[in-house]
Amino acid sequence: MTSVLRYGMIGCGMMGIEHIRNIALLPDTEIAAIHEPDPVMRRQASLLAPGCVMADSVETLLREPLDAIVIASPNHCHADQIARILDRQPVPMLVEKPVCTTLDQVTALSGLAREVTSPIWVGMEYRYMPPLARLIARAHSATGGVRMLSIREHRYPFLQKVGNWNRLNRYSGGTLVEKCCHFFDLMCVVTGMTPVRVYASAAQDVNHLDESINGERSDILDNAYVTVDFASGTRAMLDLCMFAEGAAYQEEIAVTGPSGRIEAFIPGPTRFWDAAELGPQPVPKLVTSPRSPKGPVTEEIPVDPELLAAGDHNGSTFYQHRQFRAVLTGSGSVEVSLADGLRAVVMGLAAQHSAATGEAVDLTTGPWRLPQRHTAPGTQNG
């Protein structure tokens, strides 16, 4: 491995650009090669990574000496690109969520996971938002054992991406996969338990109703309630609304148990907050509310303005990359494994299916059974 870590990028749309900006904040790193088919995004990426090789294919990119690859292409491309990389030149990967979009891809990647010879990290940035990282660390001590978990995300509609692929279920996996795999991952991490059942009620009521993408009508959900039951009897709920960008806080997460509650409040992206009209953006905070002695304790958790400027995820993309870099240097281990990513996809697909059919989905049997976990090189949690 060279003294400077050389990254390859596959996909430099909105999220890929965020990855490039955050990698640039790390010491001894460089973007060495980029594969991005769209000419506009390719030019933008080249300005952020001058001198890098612009590869016309994944195979061309793999000819470069790389220490890591970041996959930030459209969702439906991930599974195939992972397989192609593992087949030709296994190299540590950070793959954006969702790691895939269909049950067939889950099965295929589960098979690859048994044979993988290099670390794969799935990009679940929400784990690394400072208020959420602190909530995860304190959830059990603050509550006396998690019994209920509520996640509310009230936000802006899906943003415009190259070709608007995120407006169609068949490219994105559906809202409850594309957007909400983050939250299903958080449910599992916070509770430390195994999900067994998913029920969802959802619709496309407001957003993208008149949009057509190459003759296909947008079919992406814009609001949902999802309930997840865990084997222990613990319950989690997601409340999603994508036409509520007027809210002060974009995410509100509450964890409750027999001895108390702990909550995280996180504002949306800084670039969407009109400070001239609205004043300073709310500061992220953590609120701990014991049952005895009563009295909420509030902690403000500000994020470095440089990190806020580098992306839309409350600084989490930087913290995630800092941990991934530790894997590359041999001083850390994978914290979000391929199995974690696949589990979140199955939960999201089950929620999509439940919303469409009105049926609860059993995650312990048939095609919805969660993938088996395997220990891979450099992996902390299988």
N, C-alpha and C positions, 0 to 999 in steps of 0.2 A: 504494500500500500504506500502511495506517495505521501509526502508530508502535507501536501494540500489535497483535500478530498475533492475528487472530481465527480460531479453529479451530471446525469443525463436526465432530460425532461421529455416526457411524452405527453403532449397536450399543454398548450399555453393560452387557454382561454382565461376567464375571470379567476378561477381557482389556481390555475397553473401560474399565472402572474403573481398571485399572492404567495405561492410557494417560493418563487424566484426571489421576491423581495425579502422574505424571511430568511432564506438560506444566505443571502448576502449579509445579514446581520451577524452570522456566525463566524468565528475565527477560522482561518485556514481552510476555506471552502471556495469552490468556483463552479459555475455552470459551464461544463465543458462541451456539451452537445445537446441539441434540441431537435425534436421531431414535432412539427406543427403544420398541418396541411393548409390551414387558412392563412392567406397572405397578409391580411391585416394584423392578426394576432402574431404572426411570425415576425413582422416588422417591429411590433411593440416589444416582443420578447428580446429581439436582437439589440434594442436600445438599452435594456436592462442587463444584458449579458454580452457586451461587445467582445468580439473575438472568438465566440463559441462556434462550433461546427453546426451548420444547419443541415440536418440529415433528412433525406427525402423518404425514408422508411424506417421502421423499427429495426430492420436488419442492418441498415447502414449505420444507425446509431450504435448498435452493438459492436461494430468494428472498432469503436473508440475505446481506449483504456479508461474504464469507469469504475469508481468505487461504490456507486449507488445509482439507482434509477428511481425517479418520482413519476408515477402514472397519474395524470390529471386530465385524461381524455374524457369524452362523453361516457356515461355510465355503461352503456351496452357494449363498449369496446374493452372494458377492463379484463374480463375473464379470458378472452382470446389473447390479449397482449401479455398477460401473466404467463399463460401457457407457452407462448412463443419465446418469451425470454428464458423461461426455465428449460425449454428444449434446446436452445442455442447457446446460451451463455449465462448460467445461473449467477446472479449478482444481487446483493441486497436491494430490496425494493420497499418504497413507501407508496402504497396504493390508496388513492382517494376513495372515500366511501361513495356509494355502496360498492363493495368489492365485486359484486355481480348483480344481475337483475332478474334471474329466473331460477326455478327449482332445478332444472337440468344443469345450469351452470354451478349451482351449489353442489350438486352431486359430483360433477367433474372436478371442481376445485378441492372438494373433500378428498378425492382420490389422489390428487397431486400433493396435498398436504402430508400424506403418509410417506412421500418420497422426496420432499423438498430438502435441498442441501444448503440453502442460504436463507438468511432472515427475511421474512415478509412482515411488514408493519402496515396495518390498515389505518387510514387517516380519520380517526374519530376525534376531531379537534375539540369537541365540547368537553371532553374529560379534562382538558388542560386550561380551560378558562379559570383564572385565579379563584373566583368565588366558588365555582363548582369543584375545583380540586380541593379546596378547604372543606366544603360540605362533604365530599366523599370521605375525606380523612376523619371527620368528626361524626358522621351520621350515626353510628352505632352507640358511641359514648354519649352523645347528646340526647338520644331518644330512648336509651335502654333497650335497644333492639328494634329494628325497623318493622313496622306493621303496615304502614300505609305510605305511599309515595305518589305525589301529584306533580305533574310537569305541565305547565302552561306555556305555550309559545303563541303569542299574538304579534303578528309581524306584517311586513309588506308582501305583495304578490311575488311570484317567481320573476327573477330578473331576466332580461333578454340575453340569450347566449347565442353562440354561433349556430345559425340554422334553426334556432329555437327548438333544439332537440328536447329540452326539458318540458315542453308543453305536451308531450305524447307519452303515454304509459309504456309503450313498447320500446322506447329508447331509454326512459328514465327508471323504469321499474314501477312507476306510480309514486305519488306524493308520499305515501306511508313507507316506501322504501327509500326514495331519493332524499327526502328531507328528514324523515323521522327515524331512520336507522340510528342516528345519533342518540335519540331519546330511548329507544329500546336497548341500546348498549348501556346507557346510563342506568336504566332500571336494573339491569343485571349486575352492574358494577356496584351500585349503591347498596342493593339488597344482599349481594353475594349469594344469590339463590338461583334455582333453575326454574324458568318459566314453563308452565304446563298448558295454558289455555289463553286464547286471544279472542276478544270480541270487539267489533268496531261498528260505528254508525258514522257515515261520512257522505259528502256530496260535493259537486261542483256547482256552487250557487251564484257566484259573483264574477270571478276572474276568468278571462280568456274565452268567454262564451262565444264570441264571434270570430275567434282566430282560426285560421286554416294554415296548416304547414304542408306545403306541396300537395294540396288537395285533401289532406286529412284534418278533420275537426279536432281541436284540442280536447282532450278527455281527462285532464289532470284535476284531481280533487283540490278544493281550496279550504275545506274545514272538516274537522273530524273530532269525535270522542273515541278513544281506544282504551279498553280495560284489559289488563294482563294479570292473570292469576299465577301465583308461584306455588311450588310443591309444599311449602311450609304453611300456606294459607295467607301469606302476605299478598297485598294487592297493590297494583300501580295503575295510574290513570294518566293518559295524555289528553290535553285539551288544546287543539290546534285551530288557529284561525289565521288565514293569509290575506285578510282584508281589514287589518287592525293596526296599521302602522302608526296610528295616532297615540298609541300607548307609551307611557313613560318608560316602562321596562318591557323588553321583548320577551325575556324568559323569566319565569317565576317558578322555582322548584321548592316544594315543601316535603319534608320527611318527618313522619310522626311515629312515635312509639309510646310505651307505657309510662315513660318518665319525662317526655318532653317533645319539642318540635324544633327543627332547624330548617331555615329557609335561605335560599339564594335569590337575589334580584339582579338581573343583568340587562343593561340597555342594549339597543341595537347598534348597528355600525355607525361610527362617528360621522361618516360622510353623508348620512341620511338625516342628521340632526341639524336643523337650521338654528344655530346659536344666535344669529342676529335677531331672529323673531322670537325664539323660545327661551333664550338665556342659556346658561351652562347646561350641558347634558347631565342627567343624573349619574351619580357615581355608583358603581357596583357595590352591593352590600350583602352581608351575611347577618341573619337575625336568629339568635338562639333563645328559645322560650321554654324554660323548664316549668314543670307543673308545680314544683315546690323546691325552693321558694319561688313564687310567681314574680315575673318581671322580665320582659324581653331585654336582651342585650344585643345592641346593633354595632357591627363593625363595618366601616367603609373599607373597600378594597380597591383602591385606584390602580389603574394600569398605566405603565410607561407610555407617554404620548407617542414615542417613536414606534412602539409596537402597535398602537392603535392605528397609526398612519400606514403601517405595512400590510394591513388586511382588515377583514370585516368580522373577525371572530374573537374580539376582546383579548387580543394578544396570544391566544392559544396556539396559533400556527407556529409561532416562534418557539414556545415552550415544547411543543411536540417535536420540532426539528432538533432542538437542543438534546432531547433524549434519544432521538434516532441517531444523531451524530455520535453519541456515546456508544451505541451499538456498533457503529462502524469502526470506532477506535478500540473496541474491546473492553471498554470500561462500563458498559451498561447492557441491558437485555431488553428484548422486545416486550413492550407493555400492552400492545393491542395486536393480538395475533390474528392470523388468517381465520382460525376457528371463531374468534370473537366477531370478526367481520361477517362471517357466514351465518352465525347465530342471529345477528341483527337483521340480516337480509331475510332469513326465514320468518322472523317475527313480523317484519314489514309486509312481506308477501301474504302471510296469514291474515294480517289486518286488512289488506286490500281485498282478499277473498271474502272475509267476513262482511265487509262493508257492501260488497256486491251481492252477496247471497242472503244476508241476514242470519247466518249461522255462526256459532262459536266454533273456533278451530282448535282441535286437540293437538298439542305439540309433542305428544308422546307416542304417536303411532302413525303408520302410513307415510305418505310423501312429506308430511309436515314434521316428522321426527327430526329433532335438532341434530346437526352433524356431530360425530364423535370428535373428541379433542385429542390432538397428537402433539407430542413434544418435538419441536423443531429446533435447529441450531440457534443459539442466542435468544431463545424464547423463554420469557419469565412465566407465562401463564398458559402455555399449551396452545 
